[in-house]
Amino acid sequence: MGSSTDVHCSACGYNEQLLVGGGFQGQNFRPVSCPQCVAITTANYNVRPLVCSQCKSPDISELSETDPCHCPKCGAFELRFGTNVGRHGPVLWD
């Protein structure tokens, strides 16, 4: 089962809600940074090579949800997961 998480940059205010985890169809979506989209998106880690789920670009960077990351919008090292700053409601999916 999948769920949602949010990502927020305290430097510029960038905020995004992501659907992560797996479903019944063998997916394993995890956050990635995509320079093509200039956004935090997801990639299915059960499919290789890894590609952005939005634009299908292979030029992505894996992210850790437990550490601060670089923001794709402003470049600051202030991007954090699970802050709920945008007050996105939780989502569960199959």
MODELLER restraints for C-alpha pairs under 7 A, 6 or more apart:
rsr = mdl.restraints
at = mdl.atoms
rsr.add(forms.Gaussian(group=physical.xy_distance, feature=features.Distance(at['CA:1:A'], at['CA:21:A']), mean=6.51, stdev=0.5))
rsr.add(forms.Gaussian(group=physical.xy_distance, feature=features.Distance(at['CA:1:A'], at['CA:22:A']), mean=5.16, stdev=0.5))
rsr.add(forms.Gaussian(group=physical.xy_distance, feature=features.Distance(at['CA:1:A'], at['CA:23:A']), mean=4.93, stdev=0.5))
rsr.add(forms.Gaussian(group=physical.xy_distance, feature=features.Distance(at['CA:1:A'], at['CA:93:A']), mean=5.91, stdev=0.5))
rsr.add(forms.Gaussian(group=physical.xy_distance, feature=features.Distance(at['CA:1:A'], at['CA:94:A']), mean=4.98, stdev=0.5))
rsr.add(forms.Gaussian(group=physical.xy_distance, feature=features.Distance(at['CA:2:A'], at['CA:19:A']), mean=6.83, stdev=0.5))
rsr.add(forms.Gaussian(group=physical.xy_distance, feature=features.Distance(at['CA:2:A'], at['CA:20:A']), mean=5.58, stdev=0.5))
rsr.add(forms.Gaussian(group=physical.xy_distance, feature=features.Distance(at['CA:2:A'], at['CA:21:A']), mean=4.20, stdev=0.5))
rsr.add(forms.Gaussian(group=physical.xy_distance, feature=features.Distance(at['CA:2:A'], at['CA:22:A']), mean=4.81, stdev=0.5))
rsr.add(forms.Gaussian(group=physical.xy_distance, feature=features.Distance(at['CA:2:A'], at['CA:23:A']), mean=5.92, stdev=0.5))
rsr.add(forms.Gaussian(group=physical.xy_distance, feature=features.Distance(at['CA:2:A'], at['CA:92:A']), mean=5.65, stdev=0.5))
rsr.add(forms.Gaussian(group=physical.xy_distance, feature=features.Distance(at['CA:2:A'], at['CA:93:A']), mean=4.96, stdev=0.5))
rsr.add(forms.Gaussian(group=physical.xy_distance, feature=features.Distance(at['CA:2:A'], at['CA:94:A']), mean=6.02, stdev=0.5))
rsr.add(forms.Gaussian(group=physical.xy_distance, feature=features.Distance(at['CA:3:A'], at['CA:19:A']), mean=5.75, stdev=0.5))
rsr.add(forms.Gaussian(group=physical.xy_distance, feature=features.Distance(at['CA:3:A'], at['CA:20:A']), mean=5.57, stdev=0.5))
rsr.add(forms.Gaussian(group=physical.xy_distance, feature=features.Distance(at['CA:3:A'], at['CA:21:A']), mean=6.21, stdev=0.5))
rsr.add(forms.Gaussian(group=physical.xy_distance, feature=features.Distance(at['CA:3:A'], at['CA:91:A']), mean=5.36, stdev=0.5))
rsr.add(forms.Gaussian(group=physical.xy_distance, feature=features.Distance(at['CA:3:A'], at['CA:92:A']), mean=4.33, stdev=0.5))
rsr.add(forms.Gaussian(group=physical.xy_distance, feature=features.Distance(at['CA:3:A'], at['CA:93:A']), mean=6.01, stdev=0.5))
rsr.add(forms.Gaussian(group=physical.xy_distance, feature=features.Distance(at['CA:4:A'], at['CA:17:A']), mean=6.79, stdev=0.5))
rsr.add(forms.Gaussian(group=physical.xy_distance, feature=features.Distance(at['CA:4:A'], at['CA:18:A']), mean=5.46, stdev=0.5))
rsr.add(forms.Gaussian(group=physical.xy_distance, feature=features.Distance(at['CA:4:A'], at['CA:19:A']), mean=4.44, stdev=0.5))
rsr.add(forms.Gaussian(group=physical.xy_distance, feature=features.Distance(at['CA:4:A'], at['CA:20:A']), mean=5.73, stdev=0.5))
rsr.add(forms.Gaussian(group=physical.xy_distance, feature=features.Distance(at['CA:4:A'], at['CA:90:A']), mean=5.90, stdev=0.5))
rsr.add(forms.Gaussian(group=physical.xy_distance, feature=features.Distance(at['CA:4:A'], at['CA:91:A']), mean=5.15, stdev=0.5))
rsr.add(forms.Gaussian(group=physical.xy_distance, feature=features.Distance(at['CA:4:A'], at['CA:92:A']), mean=6.67, stdev=0.5))
rsr.add(forms.Gaussian(group=physical.xy_distance, feature=features.Distance(at['CA:5:A'], at['CA:17:A']), mean=5.82, stdev=0.5))
rsr.add(forms.Gaussian(group=physical.xy_distance, feature=features.Distance(at['CA:5:A'], at['CA:18:A']), mean=5.40, stdev=0.5))
rsr.add(forms.Gaussian(group=physical.xy_distance, feature=features.Distance(at['CA:5:A'], at['CA:19:A']), mean=6.58, stdev=0.5))
rsr.add(forms.Gaussian(group=physical.xy_distance, feature=features.Distance(at['CA:5:A'], at['CA:81:A']), mean=6.90, stdev=0.5))
rsr.add(forms.Gaussian(group=physical.xy_distance, feature=features.Distance(at['CA:5:A'], at['CA:82:A']), mean=5.71, stdev=0.5))
rsr.add(forms.Gaussian(group=physical.xy_distance, feature=features.Distance(at['CA:6:A'], at['CA:16:A']), mean=5.60, stdev=0.5))
rsr.add(forms.Gaussian(group=physical.xy_distance, feature=features.Distance(at['CA:6:A'], at['CA:17:A']), mean=4.28, stdev=0.5))
rsr.add(forms.Gaussian(group=physical.xy_distance, feature=features.Distance(at['CA:6:A'], at['CA:18:A']), mean=5.91, stdev=0.5))
rsr.add(forms.Gaussian(group=physical.xy_distance, feature=features.Distance(at['CA:6:A'], at['CA:81:A']), mean=5.64, stdev=0.5))
rsr.add(forms.Gaussian(group=physical.xy_distance, feature=features.Distance(at['CA:6:A'], at['CA:82:A']), mean=5.22, stdev=0.5))
rsr.add(forms.Gaussian(group=physical.xy_distance, feature=features.Distance(at['CA:6:A'], at['CA:83:A']), mean=6.70, stdev=0.5))
rsr.add(forms.Gaussian(group=physical.xy_distance, feature=features.Distance(at['CA:6:A'], at['CA:84:A']), mean=6.19, stdev=0.5))
rsr.add(forms.Gaussian(group=physical.xy_distance, feature=features.Distance(at['CA:7:A'], at['CA:15:A']), mean=5.64, stdev=0.5))
rsr.add(forms.Gaussian(group=physical.xy_distance, feature=features.Distance(at['CA:7:A'], at['CA:16:A']), mean=5.36, stdev=0.5))
rsr.add(forms.Gaussian(group=physical.xy_distance, feature=features.Distance(at['CA:7:A'], at['CA:17:A']), mean=6.46, stdev=0.5))
rsr.add(forms.Gaussian(group=physical.xy_distance, feature=features.Distance(at['CA:7:A'], at['CA:79:A']), mean=6.64, stdev=0.5))
rsr.add(forms.Gaussian(group=physical.xy_distance, feature=features.Distance(at['CA:7:A'], at['CA:80:A']), mean=5.53, stdev=0.5))
rsr.add(forms.Gaussian(group=physical.xy_distance, feature=features.Distance(at['CA:7:A'], at['CA:81:A']), mean=4.36, stdev=0.5))
rsr.add(forms.Gaussian(group=physical.xy_distance, feature=features.Distance(at['CA:7:A'], at['CA:82:A']), mean=6.23, stdev=0.5))
rsr.add(forms.Gaussian(group=physical.xy_distance, feature=features.Distance(at['CA:7:A'], at['CA:83:A']), mean=6.88, stdev=0.5))
rsr.add(forms.Gaussian(group=physical.xy_distance, feature=features.Distance(at['CA:8:A'], at['CA:14:A']), mean=5.62, stdev=0.5))
rsr.add(forms.Gaussian(group=physical.xy_distance, feature=features.Distance(at['CA:8:A'], at['CA:15:A']), mean=4.45, stdev=0.5))
rsr.add(forms.Gaussian(group=physical.xy_distance, feature=features.Distance(at['CA:8:A'], at['CA:16:A']), mean=6.69, stdev=0.5))
rsr.add(forms.Gaussian(group=physical.xy_distance, feature=features.Distance(at['CA:8:A'], at['CA:79:A']), mean=5.46, stdev=0.5))
rsr.add(forms.Gaussian(group=physical.xy_distance, feature=features.Distance(at['CA:8:A'], at['CA:80:A']), mean=5.50, stdev=0.5))
rsr.add(forms.Gaussian(group=physical.xy_distance, feature=features.Distance(at['CA:8:A'], at['CA:81:A']), mean=6.50, stdev=0.5))
rsr.add(forms.Gaussian(group=physical.xy_distance, feature=features.Distance(at['CA:8:A'], at['CA:83:A']), mean=6.75, stdev=0.5))
rsr.add(forms.Gaussian(group=physical.xy_distance, feature=features.Distance(at['CA:8:A'], at['CA:85:A']), mean=6.95, stdev=0.5))
rsr.add(forms.Gaussian(group=physical.xy_distance, feature=features.Distance(at['CA:9:A'], at['CA:15:A']), mean=6.58, stdev=0.5))
rsr.add(forms.Gaussian(group=physical.xy_distance, feature=features.Distance(at['CA:9:A'], at['CA:71:A']), mean=6.35, stdev=0.5))
rsr.add(forms.Gaussian(group=physical.xy_distance, feature=features.Distance(at['CA:9:A'], at['CA:78:A']), mean=5.22, stdev=0.5))
rsr.add(forms.Gaussian(group=physical.xy_distance, feature=features.Distance(at['CA:9:A'], at['CA:79:A']), mean=4.23, stdev=0.5))
rsr.add(forms.Gaussian(group=physical.xy_distance, feature=features.Distance(at['CA:9:A'], at['CA:80:A']), mean=6.44, stdev=0.5))
rsr.add(forms.Gaussian(group=physical.xy_distance, feature=features.Distance(at['CA:10:A'], at['CA:78:A']), mean=5.71, stdev=0.5))
rsr.add(forms.Gaussian(group=physical.xy_distance, feature=features.Distance(at['CA:10:A'], at['CA:79:A']), mean=6.78, stdev=0.5))
rsr.add(forms.Gaussian(group=physical.xy_distance, feature=features.Distance(at['CA:11:A'], at['CA:76:A']), mean=6.59, stdev=0.5))
rsr.add(forms.Gaussian(group=physical.xy_distance, feature=features.Distance(at['CA:11:A'], at['CA:78:A']), mean=6.16, stdev=0.5))
rsr.add(forms.Gaussian(group=physical.xy_distance, feature=features.Distance(at['CA:12:A'], at['CA:74:A']), mean=6.54, stdev=0.5))
rsr.add(forms.Gaussian(group=physical.xy_distance, feature=features.Distance(at['CA:15:A'], at['CA:86:A']), mean=6.58, stdev=0.5))
rsr.add(forms.Gaussian(group=physical.xy_distance, feature=features.Distance(at['CA:17:A'], at['CA:88:A']), mean=6.91, stdev=0.5))
rsr.add(forms.Gaussian(group=physical.xy_distance, feature=features.Distance(at['CA:18:A'], at['CA:41:A']), mean=6.94, stdev=0.5))
rsr.add(forms.Gaussian(group=physical.xy_distance, feature=features.Distance(at['CA:20:A'], at['CA:29:A']), mean=4.80, stdev=0.5))
rsr.add(forms.Gaussian(group=physical.xy_distance, feature=features.Distance(at['CA:20:A'], at['CA:30:A']), mean=5.30, stdev=0.5))
rsr.add(forms.Gaussian(group=physical.xy_distance, feature=features.Distance(at['CA:21:A'], at['CA:28:A']), mean=5.01, stdev=0.5))
rsr.add(forms.Gaussian(group=physical.xy_distance, feature=features.Distance(at['CA:21:A'], at['CA:29:A']), mean=5.00, stdev=0.5))
rsr.add(forms.Gaussian(group=physical.xy_distance, feature=features.Distance(at['CA:21:A'], at['CA:30:A']), mean=6.46, stdev=0.5))
rsr.add(forms.Gaussian(group=physical.xy_distance, feature=features.Distance(at['CA:22:A'], at['CA:28:A']), mean=4.35, stdev=0.5))
rsr.add(forms.Gaussian(group=physical.xy_distance, feature=features.Distance(at['CA:22:A'], at['CA:29:A']), mean=6.23, stdev=0.5))
rsr.add(forms.Gaussian(group=physical.xy_distance, feature=features.Distance(at['CA:23:A'], at['CA:94:A']), mean=4.34, stdev=0.5))
rsr.add(forms.Gaussian(group=physical.xy_distance, feature=features.Distance(at['CA:24:A'], at['CA:94:A']), mean=5.80, stdev=0.5))
rsr.add(forms.Gaussian(group=physical.xy_distance, feature=features.Distance(at['CA:27:A'], at['CA:44:A']), mean=5.93, stdev=0.5))
rsr.add(forms.Gaussian(group=physical.xy_distance, feature=features.Distance(at['CA:27:A'], at['CA:46:A']), mean=6.14, stdev=0.5))
rsr.add(forms.Gaussian(group=physical.xy_distance, feature=features.Distance(at['CA:28:A'], at['CA:44:A']), mean=5.11, stdev=0.5))
rsr.add(forms.Gaussian(group=physical.xy_distance, feature=features.Distance(at['CA:28:A'], at['CA:45:A']), mean=5.35, stdev=0.5))
rsr.add(forms.Gaussian(group=physical.xy_distance, feature=features.Distance(at['CA:28:A'], at['CA:46:A']), mean=5.83, stdev=0.5))
rsr.add(forms.Gaussian(group=physical.xy_distance, feature=features.Distance(at['CA:29:A'], at['CA:42:A']), mean=5.82, stdev=0.5))
rsr.add(forms.Gaussian(group=physical.xy_distance, feature=features.Distance(at['CA:29:A'], at['CA:43:A']), mean=5.28, stdev=0.5))
rsr.add(forms.Gaussian(group=physical.xy_distance, feature=features.Distance(at['CA:29:A'], at['CA:44:A']), mean=4.36, stdev=0.5))
rsr.add(forms.Gaussian(group=physical.xy_distance, feature=features.Distance(at['CA:29:A'], at['CA:45:A']), mean=6.10, stdev=0.5))
rsr.add(forms.Gaussian(group=physical.xy_distance, feature=features.Distance(at['CA:30:A'], at['CA:42:A']), mean=5.21, stdev=0.5))
rsr.add(forms.Gaussian(group=physical.xy_distance, feature=features.Distance(at['CA:30:A'], at['CA:43:A']), mean=5.68, stdev=0.5))
rsr.add(forms.Gaussian(group=physical.xy_distance, feature=features.Distance(at['CA:30:A'], at['CA:44:A']), mean=6.60, stdev=0.5))
rsr.add(forms.Gaussian(group=physical.xy_distance, feature=features.Distance(at['CA:30:A'], at['CA:45:A']), mean=6.89, stdev=0.5))
rsr.add(forms.Gaussian(group=physical.xy_distance, feature=features.Distance(at['CA:31:A'], at['CA:40:A']), mean=6.65, stdev=0.5))
rsr.add(forms.Gaussian(group=physical.xy_distance, feature=features.Distance(at['CA:31:A'], at['CA:41:A']), mean=5.73, stdev=0.5))
rsr.add(forms.Gaussian(group=physical.xy_distance, feature=features.Distance(at['CA:31:A'], at['CA:42:A']), mean=4.37, stdev=0.5))
rsr.add(forms.Gaussian(group=physical.xy_distance, feature=features.Distance(at['CA:31:A'], at['CA:43:A']), mean=6.56, stdev=0.5))
rsr.add(forms.Gaussian(group=physical.xy_distance, feature=features.Distance(at['CA:31:A'], at['CA:62:A']), mean=6.86, stdev=0.5))
rsr.add(forms.Gaussian(group=physical.xy_distance, feature=features.Distance(at['CA:31:A'], at['CA:63:A']), mean=6.01, stdev=0.5))
rsr.add(forms.Gaussian(group=physical.xy_distance, feature=features.Distance(at['CA:32:A'], at['CA:40:A']), mean=5.73, stdev=0.5))
rsr.add(forms.Gaussian(group=physical.xy_distance, feature=features.Distance(at['CA:32:A'], at['CA:41:A']), mean=5.47, stdev=0.5))
rsr.add(forms.Gaussian(group=physical.xy_distance, feature=features.Distance(at['CA:32:A'], at['CA:42:A']), mean=5.20, stdev=0.5))
rsr.add(forms.Gaussian(group=physical.xy_distance, feature=features.Distance(at['CA:32:A'], at['CA:43:A']), mean=6.46, stdev=0.5))
rsr.add(forms.Gaussian(group=physical.xy_distance, feature=features.Distance(at['CA:32:A'], at['CA:60:A']), mean=6.29, stdev=0.5))
rsr.add(forms.Gaussian(group=physical.xy_distance, feature=features.Distance(at['CA:32:A'], at['CA:61:A']), mean=5.48, stdev=0.5))
rsr.add(forms.Gaussian(group=physical.xy_distance, feature=features.Distance(at['CA:32:A'], at['CA:62:A']), mean=4.73, stdev=0.5))
rsr.add(forms.Gaussian(group=physical.xy_distance, feature=features.Distance(at['CA:32:A'], at['CA:63:A']), mean=5.36, stdev=0.5))
rsr.add(forms.Gaussian(group=physical.xy_distance, feature=features.Distance(at['CA:33:A'], at['CA:39:A']), mean=6.09, stdev=0.5))
rsr.add(forms.Gaussian(group=physical.xy_distance, feature=features.Distance(at['CA:33:A'], at['CA:40:A']), mean=4.56, stdev=0.5))
rsr.add(forms.Gaussian(group=physical.xy_distance, feature=features.Distance(at['CA:33:A'], at['CA:41:A']), mean=6.17, stdev=0.5))
rsr.add(forms.Gaussian(group=physical.xy_distance, feature=features.Distance(at['CA:33:A'], at['CA:60:A']), mean=5.61, stdev=0.5))
rsr.add(forms.Gaussian(group=physical.xy_distance, feature=features.Distance(at['CA:33:A'], at['CA:61:A']), mean=5.10, stdev=0.5))
rsr.add(forms.Gaussian(group=physical.xy_distance, feature=features.Distance(at['CA:33:A'], at['CA:62:A']), mean=6.56, stdev=0.5))
rsr.add(forms.Gaussian(group=physical.xy_distance, feature=features.Distance(at['CA:33:A'], at['CA:63:A']), mean=6.90, stdev=0.5))
rsr.add(forms.Gaussian(group=physical.xy_distance, feature=features.Distance(at['CA:33:A'], at['CA:72:A']), mean=6.88, stdev=0.5))
rsr.add(forms.Gaussian(group=physical.xy_distance, feature=features.Distance(at['CA:34:A'], at['CA:40:A']), mean=6.14, stdev=0.5))
rsr.add(forms.Gaussian(group=physical.xy_distance, feature=features.Distance(at['CA:34:A'], at['CA:41:A']), mean=6.67, stdev=0.5))
rsr.add(forms.Gaussian(group=physical.xy_distance, feature=features.Distance(at['CA:34:A'], at['CA:52:A']), mean=6.59, stdev=0.5))
rsr.add(forms.Gaussian(group=physical.xy_distance, feature=features.Distance(at['CA:34:A'], at['CA:59:A']), mean=6.76, stdev=0.5))
rsr.add(forms.Gaussian(group=physical.xy_distance, feature=features.Distance(at['CA:34:A'], at['CA:60:A']), mean=4.77, stdev=0.5))
rsr.add(forms.Gaussian(group=physical.xy_distance, feature=features.Distance(at['CA:34:A'], at['CA:61:A']), mean=6.68, stdev=0.5))
rsr.add(forms.Gaussian(group=physical.xy_distance, feature=features.Distance(at['CA:35:A'], at['CA:60:A']), mean=6.80, stdev=0.5))
rsr.add(forms.Gaussian(group=physical.xy_distance, feature=features.Distance(at['CA:38:A'], at['CA:72:A']), mean=5.39, stdev=0.5))
rsr.add(forms.Gaussian(group=physical.xy_distance, feature=features.Distance(at['CA:38:A'], at['CA:73:A']), mean=6.34, stdev=0.5))
rsr.add(forms.Gaussian(group=physical.xy_distance, feature=features.Distance(at['CA:39:A'], at['CA:72:A']), mean=5.46, stdev=0.5))
rsr.add(forms.Gaussian(group=physical.xy_distance, feature=features.Distance(at['CA:39:A'], at['CA:73:A']), mean=6.98, stdev=0.5))
rsr.add(forms.Gaussian(group=physical.xy_distance, feature=features.Distance(at['CA:40:A'], at['CA:72:A']), mean=6.94, stdev=0.5))
rsr.add(forms.Gaussian(group=physical.xy_distance, feature=features.Distance(at['CA:41:A'], at['CA:52:A']), mean=6.68, stdev=0.5))
rsr.add(forms.Gaussian(group=physical.xy_distance, feature=features.Distance(at['CA:41:A'], at['CA:53:A']), mean=6.86, stdev=0.5))
rsr.add(forms.Gaussian(group=physical.xy_distance, feature=features.Distance(at['CA:41:A'], at['CA:54:A']), mean=7.00, stdev=0.5))
rsr.add(forms.Gaussian(group=physical.xy_distance, feature=features.Distance(at['CA:42:A'], at['CA:52:A']), mean=6.04, stdev=0.5))
rsr.add(forms.Gaussian(group=physical.xy_distance, feature=features.Distance(at['CA:42:A'], at['CA:53:A']), mean=5.61, stdev=0.5))
rsr.add(forms.Gaussian(group=physical.xy_distance, feature=features.Distance(at['CA:43:A'], at['CA:50:A']), mean=6.20, stdev=0.5))
rsr.add(forms.Gaussian(group=physical.xy_distance, feature=features.Distance(at['CA:43:A'], at['CA:51:A']), mean=5.75, stdev=0.5))
rsr.add(forms.Gaussian(group=physical.xy_distance, feature=features.Distance(at['CA:43:A'], at['CA:52:A']), mean=5.14, stdev=0.5))
rsr.add(forms.Gaussian(group=physical.xy_distance, feature=features.Distance(at['CA:43:A'], at['CA:53:A']), mean=5.22, stdev=0.5))
rsr.add(forms.Gaussian(group=physical.xy_distance, feature=features.Distance(at['CA:44:A'], at['CA:50:A']), mean=6.77, stdev=0.5))
rsr.add(forms.Gaussian(group=physical.xy_distance, feature=features.Distance(at['CA:50:A'], at['CA:58:A']), mean=6.06, stdev=0.5))
rsr.add(forms.Gaussian(group=physical.xy_distance, feature=features.Distance(at['CA:51:A'], at['CA:57:A']), mean=5.25, stdev=0.5))
rsr.add(forms.Gaussian(group=physical.xy_distance, feature=features.Distance(at['CA:51:A'], at['CA:58:A']), mean=4.36, stdev=0.5))
rsr.add(forms.Gaussian(group=physical.xy_distance, feature=features.Distance(at['CA:51:A'], at['CA:60:A']), mean=6.84, stdev=0.5))
rsr.add(forms.Gaussian(group=physical.xy_distance, feature=features.Distance(at['CA:52:A'], at['CA:58:A']), mean=6.47, stdev=0.5))
rsr.add(forms.Gaussian(group=physical.xy_distance, feature=features.Distance(at['CA:52:A'], at['CA:60:A']), mean=6.63, stdev=0.5))
rsr.add(forms.Gaussian(group=physical.xy_distance, feature=features.Distance(at['CA:65:A'], at['CA:81:A']), mean=5.70, stdev=0.5))
rsr.add(forms.Gaussian(group=physical.xy_distance, feature=features.Distance(at['CA:67:A'], at['CA:80:A']), mean=6.98, stdev=0.5))
rsr.add(forms.Gaussian(group=physical.xy_distance, feature=features.Distance(at['CA:68:A'], at['CA:77:A']), mean=6.26, stdev=0.5))
rsr.add(forms.Gaussian(group=physical.xy_distance, feature=features.Distance(at['CA:68:A'], at['CA:78:A']), mean=5.84, stdev=0.5))
rsr.add(forms.Gaussian(group=physical.xy_distance, feature=features.Distance(at['CA:68:A'], at['CA:79:A']), mean=5.28, stdev=0.5))
rsr.add(forms.Gaussian(group=physical.xy_distance, feature=features.Distance(at['CA:68:A'], at['CA:80:A']), mean=5.09, stdev=0.5))
rsr.add(forms.Gaussian(group=physical.xy_distance, feature=features.Distance(at['CA:69:A'], at['CA:77:A']), mean=5.31, stdev=0.5))
rsr.add(forms.Gaussian(group=physical.xy_distance, feature=features.Distance(at['CA:69:A'], at['CA:78:A']), mean=6.28, stdev=0.5))
rsr.add(forms.Gaussian(group=physical.xy_distance, feature=features.Distance(at['CA:69:A'], at['CA:79:A']), mean=4.92, stdev=0.5))
rsr.add(forms.Gaussian(group=physical.xy_distance, feature=features.Distance(at['CA:69:A'], at['CA:80:A']), mean=6.61, stdev=0.5))
rsr.add(forms.Gaussian(group=physical.xy_distance, feature=features.Distance(at['CA:70:A'], at['CA:76:A']), mean=5.39, stdev=0.5))
rsr.add(forms.Gaussian(group=physical.xy_distance, feature=features.Distance(at['CA:70:A'], at['CA:77:A']), mean=4.28, stdev=0.5))
rsr.add(forms.Gaussian(group=physical.xy_distance, feature=features.Distance(at['CA:70:A'], at['CA:78:A']), mean=6.38, stdev=0.5))
rsr.add(forms.Gaussian(group=physical.xy_distance, feature=features.Distance(at['CA:70:A'], at['CA:79:A']), mean=5.88, stdev=0.5))
rsr.add(forms.Gaussian(group=physical.xy_distance, feature=features.Distance(at['CA:71:A'], at['CA:77:A']), mean=6.29, stdev=0.5))
rsr.add(forms.Gaussian(group=physical.xy_distance, feature=features.Distance(at['CA:71:A'], at['CA:78:A']), mean=6.62, stdev=0.5))
rsr.add(forms.Gaussian(group=physical.xy_distance, feature=features.Distance(at['CA:71:A'], at['CA:79:A']), mean=5.38, stdev=0.5))
